[in-house]
Amino acid sequence: MTERPLRRDAERNRQRLLEAARELMARDGLRVPYEEIARTAGSGMGTLYRRFPDRQDLVDALFAEHVDAVVALAQQACRNDDPWSGLTWFMERQFELEADNRALGELLRGGQQGTAHLAQGCARIAELVAQLVERAVRAGRLPPGATPDDLETVHLMVGAVMDASRQHDPHRWRRALAVALAGLRHADLRADGEAMRPARPAPRCGP
């Protein structure tokens, strides 16, 4: 007779912790201290650690659906008849998600991988981004030699602009993205520069 109310209480506590973590991480990023999450949720540290003993578990609970949404955006972009329009549309939509959630931006740019589910989502995004780049190169909309690493560089550059201007000029990333993509379209990426390209240690969530 007493188990069901306790389970309901436990679930309410879990939801309060998730809501507090979601709000704080969207504003301040993935590294929000556990103490601040517990305080905002009106909970104790013991409860927080019982529910989420590892920060990766908390990240997975909060962002699995977000990563799945980015996968869906990339899939939709791959169906666009115009490879360049599909690629630029995907980048814009992804950055719009990141603009509303600082932690998501950090996650997609490799700040933290999370658990196996998020890692699988990251790998799927990487596969789809590779398709977007390959289609754009074949169509002559990106220069020969362009790779997913180049799009990742754009992602990191524009993401840095977004983070730096989030408070005083939250839309500056749009102009930065336009400039970066225009530069990529006209860059000299012939094979003689490949020897200077460092090895990529692991796929990130974003391009």
Disulfide bonds with the S-S distance in Angstrom:
Cys122-Cys205 1.79
